[in-house]
Amino acid sequence: MGHAWRVVMENVRQKVGADRTFKATSNARNEAMFKEATEFCTHLRVLERDLRSMHKEIDAKFVNLRNILSSPLPRAFEEGRDGAVPCTEEPKLIGQGVGLEVLQQAASDLKIRLDEDVIKPLRSWLIAYRSVCDRMEKLEALRLELDSRRRTVDSLTEKVDRLDKMQPAPHQKDKHEQELEKMTQLLHHKRSKLTRTMHAYRELEQTVFNSLNTLIKDTGVLRDYTGLSLQILQECYQKGYAAFSTATPLLDYNSTSDNLFTHMQMMDNVPVRVGAPSERSRQPSDRLGARKDGLGMYAPPSDDGGDAGQYGNDQQIQPQMSGYGDMQQPVNPYHGAYQPSPNATRYMTSPSPAAWQNQVVQY
């Protein structure tokens, strides 16, 4: 019987369960370990795919960011003799002074570190897993071959025992002895093949067990690679943020990015504006447009003068924000920009200069 045909037939017999008295060779420990390793391999492939897609997304975002920072800012124009005249001769760039090469280098370093420090070890584990898969296939084929040879030896043993116990007739004694000798020699030959196959199976089974055991122990360090990937991403964004440390001031533009590190201190120094309450502001009907939290950002202006008349606020006391101290939200200079029309509709008007000059406005 050919080797391949022997394996196929034995596989069919074990799946069908034709011989219930025959006990197949066990490979339970390797099969259980390989099953769980396969389930873990699925998660690992998802992690590798996510890391590669994450790098592509970050690289694309950094490319878009460089294009945005390289674009010019819109300019203010004034009326001239020949039409609109820009206040500044040349437009300024949004990313004036920002290290664009630092952003490009940050994206490049991200790819290199992810490939070398994270993805490469993950690929090594997957390669080792594929090697174990190949060995498991060979081990299963060898197990089926071993069981098939066991069946052959058992069948020949029964036949030899039956011939040995048989009492032939005197005229058939020579033929019986020749057949018994032939079956005995065949049994010895099949037993020797069975012994070699059994040794090969035990050796390969132990090799697969050691490989799976090592592979399973190596899964513990994969958690460290996952945490390292997050650290690499953090360092990439930190390098990108450092590119803005060389940004030059944008004159004639309202920007808090001229000093990114003192922005929160500027917010802490914003004064709290408190206006005198008016009789009209105490009426519930006049406070329908105010917010429920009492801030009244877009409430209609009152009849009284002063800050309360300009902004329509009884008191602008902002709640404290956790982690930022007593940070107060500044007054919105466009708060009184909505004026009632004769048709009871609202339209946008520019605030008077007194409503926004000398005001510190944060965005």
Backbone torsions as a table, in degrees:
resi	resn	phi	psi	omega
1	MET	NA	132.2	179.0
2	GLY	-66.8	157.4	-177.0
3	HIS	-64.1	-48.4	-178.1
4	ALA	-63.3	-43.3	-179.8
5	TRP	-65.5	-37.2	177.4
6	ARG	-60.0	-43.8	-179.3
7	VAL	-65.6	-42.5	-178.5
8	VAL	-64.9	-45.2	-178.5
9	MET	-65.5	-39.7	178.9
10	GLU	-66.7	-36.9	177.6
11	ASN	-62.9	-40.1	178.4
12	VAL	-66.6	-42.2	-179.3
13	ARG	-61.9	-43.0	-177.4
14	GLN	-71.0	-33.8	178.4
15	LYS	-73.1	-37.5	179.4
16	VAL	-76.8	-32.9	-177.8
17	GLY	75.1	44.2	-177.1
18	ALA	-66.6	-41.7	-178.1
19	ASP	-108.1	101.9	-177.0
20	ARG	-77.7	-16.9	179.5
21	THR	-83.3	-15.8	-178.6
22	PHE	-85.0	130.4	178.7
23	LYS	-103.1	116.7	-177.3
24	ALA	-70.9	155.0	177.4
25	THR	-66.3	134.6	-175.2
26	SER	-89.6	137.7	171.9
27	ASN	-133.4	38.7	-169.3
28	ALA	-65.5	-42.1	-174.5
29	ARG	-66.4	-41.2	179.1
30	ASN	-69.2	-37.3	179.5
31	GLU	-65.6	-40.6	179.0
32	ALA	-66.9	-43.3	179.0
33	MET	-65.9	-40.0	-179.0
34	PHE	-68.2	-34.3	178.5
35	LYS	-63.4	-46.6	180.0
36	GLU	-70.0	-35.7	176.6
37	ALA	-64.5	-35.1	178.1
38	THR	-67.1	-40.6	176.7
39	GLU	-62.9	-41.1	178.1
40	PHE	-67.5	-34.9	179.1
41	CYS	-61.3	-34.2	178.2
42	THR	-61.6	-45.6	178.2
43	HIS	-64.8	-36.5	-178.4
44	LEU	-67.0	-38.0	177.9
45	ARG	-67.4	-35.3	175.9
46	VAL	-64.4	-41.0	178.8
47	LEU	-63.4	-43.9	179.1
48	GLU	-62.7	-42.3	178.6
49	ARG	-63.8	-41.3	179.9
50	ASP	-66.0	-38.7	179.3
51	LEU	-64.8	-41.8	179.1
52	ARG	-67.1	-42.6	178.4
53	SER	-67.4	-34.4	178.1
54	MET	-63.9	-41.1	178.6
55	HIS	-64.7	-41.2	179.2
56	LYS	-63.3	-41.0	179.8
57	GLU	-65.5	-43.8	-179.6
58	ILE	-65.7	-41.2	178.9
59	ASP	-62.5	-41.0	177.8
60	ALA	-66.3	-38.1	178.4
61	LYS	-66.0	-38.7	178.9
62	PHE	-68.2	-35.1	176.0
63	VAL	-64.7	-44.6	176.7
64	ASN	-63.0	-38.4	179.7
65	LEU	-64.7	-40.2	177.5
66	ARG	-65.1	-38.3	177.8
67	ASN	-65.8	-38.9	179.2
68	ILE	-65.8	-46.0	-178.4
69	LEU	-68.1	-20.3	178.3
70	SER	-88.7	-1.9	-179.3
71	SER	-85.9	151.8	-178.1
72	PRO	-80.3	154.1	175.1
73	LEU	-81.5	148.3	174.3
74	PRO	-67.5	148.1	-176.9
75	ARG	-108.7	156.1	173.8
76	ALA	-85.5	142.6	-178.5
77	PHE	-121.8	152.5	175.9
78	GLU	-126.2	160.3	177.9
79	GLU	-74.9	129.1	176.7
80	GLY	-122.9	-174.1	-179.6
81	ARG	-67.2	-37.8	-178.3
82	ASP	-100.6	13.4	-179.8
83	GLY	122.7	-152.7	-178.1
84	ALA	-72.5	133.3	-179.4
85	VAL	-122.2	128.1	179.6
86	PRO	-69.4	145.2	178.6
87	CYS	-70.0	-29.5	176.6
88	THR	-118.4	144.1	-175.4
89	GLU	-68.0	-49.8	-177.8
90	GLU	-114.9	139.0	178.9
91	PRO	-69.5	149.6	177.8
92	LYS	-96.2	151.7	179.0
93	LEU	-82.9	148.2	177.2
94	ILE	-62.6	-42.6	-180.0
95	GLY	-94.9	45.8	-178.6
96	GLN	-63.4	117.6	-179.9
97	GLY	85.0	-5.8	179.9
98	VAL	-75.5	135.8	-179.3
99	GLY	-75.4	89.1	-179.1
100	LEU	-66.0	-31.8	178.1
101	GLU	-67.4	-25.8	177.2
102	VAL	-68.8	-38.7	177.3
103	LEU	-63.5	-41.8	179.2
104	GLN	-65.8	-40.3	179.4
105	GLN	-67.0	-35.0	178.5
106	ALA	-63.5	-41.7	178.2
107	ALA	-67.2	-37.6	179.0
108	SER	-67.5	-42.9	178.3
109	ASP	-63.3	-34.7	178.1
110	LEU	-61.2	-45.7	-179.1
111	LYS	-64.2	-44.2	-177.2
112	ILE	-64.2	-46.3	-177.1
113	ARG	-69.7	-38.5	177.2
114	LEU	-63.7	-40.5	-179.8
115	ASP	-68.1	-44.6	-173.1
116	GLU	-81.1	-42.0	-171.2
117	ASP	-93.6	-20.7	-174.5
118	VAL	-123.2	-59.7	-172.6
119	ILE	-67.8	-38.2	-179.5
120	LYS	-61.9	-46.6	174.7
121	PRO	-62.3	-36.4	177.1
122	LEU	-64.5	-39.9	177.5
123	ARG	-65.7	-35.0	177.6
124	SER	-62.2	-41.3	177.8
125	TRP	-64.3	-40.9	-180.0
126	LEU	-66.5	-36.2	177.2
127	ILE	-65.5	-42.0	176.9
128	ALA	-63.6	-35.8	178.0
129	TYR	-65.2	-42.0	178.2
130	ARG	-62.9	-37.2	177.0
131	SER	-62.6	-40.4	177.2
132	VAL	-66.0	-36.4	177.2
133	CYS	-59.5	-43.7	179.1
134	ASP	-64.3	-40.8	179.2
135	ARG	-67.4	-35.4	177.5
136	MET	-64.8	-38.8	177.0
137	GLU	-63.5	-44.1	177.8
138	LYS	-64.4	-39.1	-179.7
139	LEU	-65.7	-39.9	178.6
140	GLU	-65.7	-41.1	177.4
141	ALA	-64.7	-39.6	178.9
142	LEU	-68.9	-33.9	177.5
143	ARG	-65.9	-42.4	177.9
144	LEU	-65.5	-39.2	176.8
145	GLU	-63.7	-41.1	179.1
146	LEU	-61.9	-44.5	179.8
147	ASP	-66.6	-36.0	178.0
148	SER	-64.5	-41.6	178.3
149	ARG	-69.0	-32.5	174.7
150	ARG	-62.6	-42.5	177.7
151	ARG	-62.6	-41.3	180.0
152	THR	-63.1	-44.8	-179.7
153	VAL	-65.7	-41.5	178.4
154	ASP	-62.7	-40.3	179.4
155	SER	-66.1	-43.0	178.9
156	LEU	-67.3	-36.2	178.3
157	THR	-62.8	-43.6	177.5
158	GLU	-63.5	-39.2	-179.5
159	LYS	-67.2	-41.5	178.8
160	VAL	-65.0	-42.6	178.6
161	ASP	-62.7	-38.7	-179.8
162	ARG	-67.3	-40.7	177.5
163	LEU	-68.2	-34.3	-179.2
164	ASP	-68.7	-34.8	-179.5
165	LYS	-83.0	-13.4	-176.9
166	MET	-73.9	141.7	176.5
167	GLN	-107.8	96.7	-176.0
168	PRO	-76.6	165.3	175.7
169	ALA	-70.8	157.1	-177.7
170	PRO	-57.6	-38.4	-178.1
171	HIS	-77.6	-10.9	179.3
172	GLN	-110.8	9.5	-175.7
173	LYS	-66.4	-43.5	-179.8
174	ASP	-62.7	-43.5	178.5
175	LYS	-64.1	-37.9	179.8
176	HIS	-66.2	-41.5	179.7
177	GLU	-66.5	-38.1	177.3
178	GLN	-64.4	-42.8	178.5
179	GLU	-65.9	-39.4	178.0
180	LEU	-65.1	-40.7	178.5
181	GLU	-66.5	-39.2	179.0
182	LYS	-64.6	-44.5	179.4
183	MET	-66.5	-36.1	179.3
184	THR	-66.8	-43.2	177.1
185	GLN	-63.4	-41.6	177.9
186	LEU	-64.0	-37.6	178.5
187	LEU	-64.4	-42.8	177.3
188	HIS	-62.6	-39.8	178.8
189	HIS	-64.7	-44.5	179.5
190	LYS	-68.6	-33.7	177.8
191	ARG	-66.9	-39.3	177.7
192	SER	-64.0	-40.0	175.7
193	LYS	-65.7	-39.0	177.8
194	LEU	-63.2	-39.7	179.3
195	THR	-64.6	-44.1	178.3
196	ARG	-64.1	-41.3	179.0
197	THR	-66.1	-37.9	179.2
198	MET	-65.8	-42.0	177.3
199	HIS	-63.4	-42.6	179.0
200	ALA	-63.5	-40.3	179.9
201	TYR	-65.7	-45.1	-178.9
202	ARG	-64.0	-38.7	179.0
203	GLU	-66.0	-46.4	179.8
204	LEU	-68.1	-36.4	178.7
205	GLU	-63.0	-40.3	177.7
206	GLN	-68.7	-36.5	177.5
207	THR	-64.2	-44.4	178.3
208	VAL	-64.2	-39.5	178.8
209	PHE	-62.4	-44.1	178.5
210	ASN	-64.6	-39.8	179.1
211	SER	-65.1	-44.2	178.7
212	LEU	-65.9	-38.7	179.4
213	ASN	-63.7	-43.0	176.9
214	THR	-65.5	-41.4	-179.6
215	LEU	-63.0	-40.2	180.0
216	ILE	-68.3	-39.3	178.5
217	LYS	-66.5	-32.0	179.2
218	ASP	-71.7	-15.9	179.6
219	THR	-67.4	-22.0	-179.1
220	GLY	-66.0	-33.5	-178.3
221	VAL	-79.3	-11.0	179.4
222	LEU	-66.8	-25.4	175.0
223	ARG	-62.3	-37.6	178.6
224	ASP	-65.6	-38.0	178.0
225	TYR	-66.4	-35.3	177.0
226	THR	-64.4	-45.1	176.5
227	GLY	-64.6	-35.6	178.0
228	LEU	-64.6	-35.1	178.3
229	SER	-62.6	-39.2	177.0
230	LEU	-67.2	-36.7	177.3
231	GLN	-65.3	-39.8	178.7
232	ILE	-64.8	-40.5	176.6
233	LEU	-63.0	-40.5	178.2
234	GLN	-62.7	-43.4	179.2
235	GLU	-65.1	-33.9	177.8
236	CYS	-63.3	-45.8	178.9
237	TYR	-68.2	-33.5	176.5
238	GLN	-65.4	-39.9	175.9
239	LYS	-64.7	-40.6	176.8
240	GLY	-63.1	-38.4	177.7
241	TYR	-67.5	-33.7	179.3
242	ALA	-65.9	-21.6	178.7
243	ALA	-64.5	-23.5	-179.8
244	PHE	-85.0	-4.6	-179.0
245	SER	-70.0	-20.3	179.3
246	THR	-98.2	9.8	-178.5
247	ALA	-64.9	136.3	178.8
248	THR	-91.2	153.7	-178.3
249	PRO	-61.5	142.7	175.1
250	LEU	-96.4	93.5	-178.2
251	LEU	-66.7	146.4	-179.5
252	ASP	67.8	11.0	177.1
253	TYR	-125.2	142.9	175.2
254	ASN	-82.3	110.6	-176.1
255	SER	-148.2	133.0	174.0
256	THR	-94.5	-2.4	-178.1
257	SER	-80.6	-3.9	177.3
258	ASP	-66.2	-28.0	176.6
259	ASN	-141.5	86.2	-173.3
260	LEU	-67.1	-25.9	-172.8
261	PHE	-86.9	-14.7	178.9
262	THR	-109.8	10.8	-177.7
263	HIS	-64.8	-41.4	-178.5
264	MET	-69.0	-33.4	176.5
265	GLN	-66.1	-35.2	177.3
266	MET	-65.3	-36.6	179.4
267	MET	-69.0	-33.3	-179.5
268	ASP	-69.2	-25.7	-176.2
269	ASN	-90.6	4.8	179.2
270	VAL	-71.2	125.4	-178.1
271	PRO	-74.1	157.9	176.3
272	VAL	-91.0	125.3	-178.6
273	ARG	-94.9	124.4	-179.9
274	VAL	-121.2	123.1	179.4
275	GLY	-107.5	159.6	-179.8
276	ALA	-75.0	134.3	179.3
277	PRO	-69.0	146.6	179.7
278	SER	-114.4	163.9	178.8
279	GLU	-66.7	-37.6	-178.3
280	ARG	-68.4	-35.6	-179.0
281	SER	-69.6	-17.8	178.9
282	ARG	-83.2	-10.9	-177.9
283	GLN	-80.7	129.9	-178.2
284	PRO	-62.0	-33.4	-175.6
285	SER	-66.6	-27.0	-178.3
286	ASP	-86.9	-3.3	-177.5
287	ARG	-110.0	21.0	-179.0
288	LEU	-68.5	-30.4	-179.1
289	GLY	-83.8	-4.6	-178.1
290	ALA	-80.6	159.9	177.4
291	ARG	-75.7	155.0	-177.7
292	LYS	-66.7	-22.8	-179.0
293	ASP	-82.5	1.8	174.5
294	GLY	87.7	3.3	-178.0
295	LEU	-80.0	-34.4	175.1
296	GLY	61.8	50.7	-176.5
297	MET	-61.4	-39.2	-176.8
298	TYR	-120.2	32.3	175.3
299	ALA	-71.3	149.6	179.7
300	PRO	-66.4	149.0	-178.0
301	PRO	-66.7	150.7	178.9
302	SER	-89.5	175.6	-178.8
303	ASP	-80.1	-20.3	-176.3
304	ASP	-74.3	158.5	177.0
305	GLY	-84.9	-171.6	177.9
306	GLY	78.7	-164.8	-177.3
307	ASP	-66.1	-35.3	179.8
308	ALA	-64.1	-34.3	179.1
309	GLY	-74.6	-32.5	-178.2
310	GLN	-75.5	-37.5	-170.5
311	TYR	-112.7	-8.6	175.9
312	GLY	69.3	28.8	-179.0
313	ASN	-113.0	133.2	169.4
314	ASP	-69.2	-52.7	176.2
315	GLN	-148.5	139.3	176.4
316	GLN	-111.1	84.4	177.6
317	ILE	-112.3	112.2	-175.2
318	GLN	-89.2	145.9	176.5
319	PRO	-71.2	154.5	178.1
320	GLN	-74.3	143.6	178.3
321	MET	-106.0	133.4	-176.5
322	SER	-63.7	128.7	175.6
323	GLY	91.2	-8.5	-177.4
324	TYR	-122.1	12.5	179.3
325	GLY	73.3	-155.7	179.6
326	ASP	-87.5	65.5	-179.0
327	MET	-81.0	122.6	-177.7
328	GLN	-106.5	140.5	176.3
329	GLN	-79.9	127.7	-177.3
330	PRO	-70.6	168.3	-179.1
331	VAL	-72.9	137.7	177.3
332	ASN	-82.2	115.9	-178.6
333	PRO	-68.4	-16.7	179.2
334	TYR	-94.6	15.5	-176.5
335	HIS	-65.3	-38.1	-179.8
336	GLY	-96.8	22.8	-176.5
337	ALA	-79.0	-15.4	-179.6
338	TYR	-93.1	118.6	-178.8
339	GLN	-114.6	141.9	178.6
340	PRO	-69.7	138.8	179.0
341	SER	-100.3	165.9	178.1
342	PRO	-61.6	-25.9	-178.9
343	ASN	-91.7	15.3	178.4
344	ALA	62.9	24.4	173.2
345	THR	-104.1	167.4	-177.7
346	ARG	-114.2	133.4	176.6
347	TYR	-133.9	155.5	-174.1
348	MET	-85.4	128.9	173.3
349	THR	-126.3	153.0	179.1
350	SER	-74.0	141.7	178.0
351	PRO	-70.7	155.7	178.2
352	SER	-69.2	152.7	-179.5
353	PRO	-55.1	-34.3	-179.0
354	ALA	-66.9	-19.5	-178.0
355	ALA	-82.9	-17.2	-177.3
356	TRP	-128.7	-14.8	178.4
357	GLN	-69.8	147.3	179.4
358	ASN	61.4	22.5	175.9
359	GLN	-103.9	136.9	175.3
360	VAL	-91.1	111.8	-174.5
361	VAL	-114.2	129.3	177.2
362	GLN	-113.1	146.0	179.5
363	TYR	-118.2	NA	NA
